[in-house]
Amino acid sequence: MNHLRRIACLVSAALSLPVLAASPVRETVEVDIQKLTSIDWQQGKELPREIRDLDGREIVISGYMQSSAVKDTTTILIVSESCQCQGTPLPHHFIRIKLDKETSYKPGQLTFIGKLSVGEELEDGFVSSIYRLEGRYF
């Protein structure tokens, strides 16, 4: 009888617990920088669904650091090809990366991992970026 009472208590306790909805596990996605930077972008125009769906996702992406990166900075721009590392690229031709530690210019292709934000970011009324990533390189 004691055994049945214990089972009844366990069942009662289990039924009174709140049901937690299983949140879907979102995997890190590898993204080709060309996919992001080759879109036909116009200010105010909606980005393609497959690009918008990356917003808030953890991604891995490779690119070249823009050579204007200053020494000991935590914010850099990466572009798709090494020959695009000079000048001011259009907002959809780069990913602005906020690193977890300071760095200076590094030649060659680098790979980054972090959380991607997608959408027009305005500064002084102008679009300053479309893609932003908070993360690190390895």
C-alpha positions in Angstrom: 0.0 0.0 0.0 2.9 2.4 0.8 4.3 1.7 -2.7 1.0 2.6 -4.3 0.8 5.8 -2.3 4.3 6.8 -3.4 3.4 6.2 -7.1 0.2 8.3 -6.6 2.3 11.1 -5.1 4.8 11.0 -8.0 2.0 11.0 -10.6 0.3 13.9 -8.9 3.6 15.8 -8.7 4.3 15.1 -12.4 0.9 16.4 -13.4 1.3 19.6 -11.4 4.6 20.5 -13.1 4.4 23.1 -15.9 4.8 21.7 -19.3 7.8 23.2 -21.0 7.6 23.6 -24.7 10.6 22.1 -26.4 12.5 24.9 -28.1 14.0 23.9 -31.4 17.7 23.5 -31.4 19.2 25.8 -34.0 22.4 24.6 -35.5 25.3 26.9 -36.5 24.9 27.5 -40.2 27.8 27.9 -42.7 27.1 30.9 -44.9 28.9 31.8 -48.2 29.8 35.5 -48.1 29.0 35.7 -51.8 25.4 34.7 -51.1 25.1 37.8 -48.8 27.1 40.3 -50.8 25.8 39.6 -54.3 22.2 40.4 -53.7 20.5 43.2 -55.7 19.9 45.6 -52.8 18.1 48.9 -52.8 17.4 51.0 -49.7 14.0 50.2 -48.2 13.6 47.1 -50.5 12.9 43.9 -48.6 15.8 41.5 -48.5 15.3 37.9 -49.9 13.6 35.5 -47.5 16.6 33.2 -47.4 18.8 36.2 -46.2 16.2 37.4 -43.7 15.9 33.9 -42.2 19.6 34.2 -41.2 18.8 37.0 -38.8 19.6 36.0 -35.2 21.3 32.8 -36.3 24.8 31.6 -35.3 26.8 31.4 -38.5 30.3 30.5 -39.7 31.5 32.7 -42.5 34.8 33.4 -44.3 36.1 36.6 -45.8 38.9 39.1 -46.1 39.5 41.9 -43.7 39.2 45.3 -45.2 42.7 46.8 -45.1 41.6 50.0 -43.6 41.2 48.1 -40.3 43.1 50.1 -37.6 45.4 48.6 -35.0 43.8 47.4 -31.8 40.1 47.5 -32.9 37.2 45.3 -32.1 35.1 46.3 -35.2 36.2 45.3 -38.7 34.6 44.9 -42.1 35.0 41.7 -44.1 34.5 41.4 -47.9 34.2 38.5 -50.2 37.4 38.9 -52.2 40.8 40.2 -51.3 40.8 42.7 -54.1 37.9 44.5 -52.4 39.8 45.4 -49.3 40.3 49.1 -50.1 37.9 52.0 -50.4 34.4 52.2 -49.0 32.2 49.3 -50.0 28.4 49.6 -50.4 26.4 48.5 -47.3 25.5 45.1 -48.8 29.1 44.3 -49.9 30.5 43.7 -46.5 29.8 42.2 -43.1 30.5 44.4 -40.1 32.1 42.2 -37.4 32.3 43.1 -33.7 34.9 40.9 -32.2 35.2 39.6 -28.7 38.8 41.0 -28.5 41.0 43.6 -30.1 42.8 42.9 -33.4 44.6 44.6 -36.2 44.7 44.0 -39.9 45.3 40.4 -40.9 45.9 39.5 -44.6 44.4 36.4 -46.1 41.0 34.7 -45.7 39.7 34.5 -42.2 36.8 32.5 -40.8 34.4 33.9 -38.2 31.7 32.5 -36.0 29.0 34.4 -34.3 25.4 35.7 -34.2 24.3 37.5 -37.4 22.0 40.5 -37.5 20.4 41.2 -40.9 18.6 44.4 -41.9 19.3 48.0 -42.7 21.1 49.9 -39.9 20.8 53.6 -40.2 23.4 56.2 -39.0 22.6 59.9 -39.6 19.9 59.0 -42.1 22.1 56.7 -44.2 22.3 53.0 -44.4 25.6 52.1 -42.7 25.3 48.3 -42.9 23.0 45.4 -43.9 24.9 42.6 -42.1 26.5 42.6 -38.6 28.1 39.8 -36.8 29.1 39.6 -33.1 31.7 36.9 -32.6 35.3 35.8 -33.1 37.6 34.5 -35.7 39.6 31.3 -35.7 
